[in-house]
């Protein structure tokens, strides 16, 4: 799959269309890089999202069962840290006696969104699970310095890579810094793709409220965000 750049200019007079095309171009750039590589699973999709004050193209896979369950039950995204913290303290799908909850947990229980848990027969059963898996966050850019700074923000949550469109300036410095932080460094010049530094695989050392909230923040953008399926050929 080739990247298609420059199409945004014809839509500059229509802001909404222009932004949509720009978003599509960023995903096309990443898709063009991924087509000859095996950096993410082939079943992953791409979407342009905002997180940590920057835009990134994420390669993601839905949890199909959780996605369907939320849609059927009309469950909204989980955005409150106290709610996520409470849900993480409960085993998924196993009843917990309501009498074992602390006073603080009882207060949070009253504010749970629809579908997050079931309160029945004196017990609480958590139903909510993480809705999406992020395989990698790609930060496109012409400057590797600024792209790496932005990619570092995703360090606790997923693998990261930057895609430099054009000539890589101060290549030795770029390689040293990317390798030190475990950030993939990919360059794209025309149809030529080079994986200069492969991204370090992400290892989840522990489950955190911030990690779950990151997934919820990405997930709530996916229905309206432009998405792209990777080529399988």
C-alpha positions in Angstrom: 0.0 0.0 0.0 1.5 3.3 -1.0 1.3 6.6 0.8 -0.8 9.3 -0.9 0.3 12.8 0.0 -0.7 16.2 -1.3 -4.4 15.5 -1.8 -5.3 17.8 1.1 -4.6 21.0 -0.9 -7.8 20.7 -3.0 -9.9 20.8 0.2 -8.3 23.8 1.9 -11.5 25.8 1.5 -13.6 23.2 3.4 -12.0 22.8 6.8 -13.8 19.6 7.8 -13.0 17.8 4.6 -9.4 19.1 4.7 -8.8 17.8 8.2 -10.3 14.5 7.3 -8.0 14.2 4.3 -4.9 15.2 6.3 -5.8 12.5 8.8 -6.2 10.0 6.0 -2.8 11.0 4.6 -1.0 10.4 7.9 -2.5 6.9 8.1 -1.6 6.3 4.5 2.0 7.2 5.3 2.1 4.7 8.2 0.3 2.1 6.2 2.8 2.5 3.4 5.6 1.9 5.9 3.9 -1.2 7.4 3.0 -2.9 4.2 6.4 -4.5 3.6 7.1 -5.0 7.3 5.9 -7.2 10.2 5.8 -4.6 12.9 2.2 -5.2 13.9 -0.3 -8.0 13.4 -1.9 -8.0 10.0 -5.4 -7.9 11.5 -4.7 -4.6 13.2 -6.4 -1.4 12.0 -5.0 2.1 12.0 -6.6 5.2 13.4 -5.5 8.8 14.0 -6.1 9.7 17.6 -5.2 12.4 20.1 -3.4 11.4 23.3 -1.1 13.1 25.7 -1.3 16.4 23.8 -0.3 15.0 20.5 -1.6 13.2 17.5 -0.5 9.6 16.7 -1.5 6.9 14.4 -2.3 3.8 16.5 -2.4 0.2 15.3 -5.2 -1.4 17.3 -7.4 -4.5 17.7 -10.8 -4.5 19.3 -11.8 -6.9 21.9 -14.7 -8.2 19.9 -16.8 -9.6 22.8 -16.3 -6.5 24.9 -17.1 -4.2 22.0 -20.3 -6.0 21.3 -21.3 -6.2 24.9 -20.9 -2.4 25.3 -22.9 -1.7 22.2 -25.7 -3.9 23.3 -25.9 -2.5 26.8 -25.2 1.1 25.8 -22.2 1.4 28.1 -20.4 4.7 27.9 -16.6 5.0 28.0 -14.9 4.7 31.4 -13.2 8.0 32.0 -13.1 8.4 35.8 -9.9 7.2 37.4 -11.7 6.3 40.7 -14.1 4.1 38.7 -11.3 2.3 36.9 -9.4 1.9 40.1 -12.5 0.3 41.7 -13.1 -2.0 38.7 -9.5 -3.1 38.7 -9.9 -4.3 42.3 -12.7 -6.7 41.3 -12.1 -10.0 39.4 -13.7 -10.1 36.0 -16.9 -12.1 35.9 -16.7 -13.3 39.5 -19.1 -12.1 42.2 -17.7 -10.3 45.2 -19.8 -9.8 48.4 -21.0 -6.3 48.6 -20.4 -6.3 52.3 -16.7 -6.6 51.8 -16.5 -3.2 50.1 -15.1 -0.2 51.9 -17.1 3.0 52.4 -15.1 4.6 49.6 -15.8 1.7 47.3 -19.5 1.8 48.1 -19.6 5.5 47.0 -17.8 4.7 43.7 -20.2 1.7 43.2 -23.1 4.2 43.2 -21.6 6.1 40.3 -20.6 3.2 38.1 -21.7 3.7 34.4 -24.4 1.4 33.1 -23.0 -2.0 32.1 -19.7 -1.7 34.1 -20.8 -4.2 36.8 -23.9 -6.0 38.1 -25.1 -5.5 41.6 -27.4 -8.4 42.5 -28.2 -10.7 45.4 -25.8 -9.0 47.7 -22.8 -9.3 45.4 -21.0 -7.2 42.8 -19.8 -8.8 39.5 -17.5 -6.8 37.3 -18.4 -7.0 33.6 -16.3 -4.2 32.1 -13.0 -5.2 30.4 -10.4 -3.3 28.5 -12.1 -2.6 25.1 -9.1 -2.4 22.8 -5.5 -3.5 22.4 -2.9 -1.1 21.1 -0.1 -2.8 19.2 1.9 0.4 18.5 1.7 4.2 18.4 3.3 5.8 15.3 4.3 9.5 15.3 4.9 10.8 11.8 7.0 13.8 11.3 9.7 15.5 9.4 11.9 16.2 12.5 13.0 13.1 14.3 13.8 15.2 17.4 10.2 16.4 17.9 8.7 13.1 16.9 10.8 11.2 19.4 9.8 13.6 22.2 6.1 13.0 21.4 6.6 9.2 21.0 8.2 9.0 24.5 4.8 10.0 26.0 3.4 6.6 25.0 6.3 4.7 26.8 4.2 3.2 29.7 1.4 2.0 27.4 2.5 0.5 24.1 5.4 0.1 21.6 6.3 3.3 19.9 7.8 4.2 16.5 8.4 7.4 14.6 8.1 7.7 10.8 10.3 10.4 9.3 9.1 11.4 5.9 12.1 12.6 4.0 15.9 12.7 4.5 17.0 11.7 8.0 19.3 14.5 9.2 22.0 13.8 11.9 21.4 10.1 11.4 23.9 8.9 14.0 22.3 11.0 16.7 18.8 9.9 15.7 19.8 6.2 15.8 21.5 6.5 19.2 18.5 8.3 20.8 15.9 6.0 19.3 17.8 2.9 20.3 18.3 4.2 23.8 14.6 4.8 24.3 13.5 1.7 22.4 11.6 3.8 19.9 11.4 2.5 16.3 12.9 4.8 13.7 11.5 4.4 10.2 12.2 6.5 7.2 10.0 6.9 4.1 11.4 8.4 0.9 9.0 8.0 -2.0 8.2 4.3 -2.1 11.3 3.3 -0.3 11.0 2.2 3.4 13.8 1.7 5.8 13.6 0.4 9.3 16.6 2.2 10.7 15.9 1.1 14.3 13.3 -1.6 15.1 10.9 -0.7 17.8 11.4 -2.5 21.1 8.5 -4.9 22.0 6.3 -3.6 24.7 6.3 -5.5 28.0 3.5 -4.7 30.4 5.0 -4.9 33.8 1.8 -4.2 35.7 -1.8 -3.1 35.1 -2.5 0.4 36.1 -5.4 2.9 36.1 -3.5 5.1 33.7 -3.0 2.2 31.3 -6.7 1.4 31.2 -7.7 5.0 30.9 -5.4 5.3 27.9 -7.2 2.5 26.2 -10.6 4.1 27.0 -9.5 7.4 25.7 -8.3 5.8 22.5 -11.4 3.6 22.2 -13.9 6.5 22.5 -12.2 8.1 19.5 -12.3 5.1 17.2 -16.0 5.2 16.1 -15.6 8.7 14.6 -11.9 8.5 13.8 -10.8 7.7 10.3 -9.6 4.1 10.2 -7.7 1.9 7.8 -7.2 -1.8 7.6 -3.7 -3.0 6.8 -3.1 -4.9 3.5 -2.9 -8.6 3.9 -1.1 -9.4 0.7 
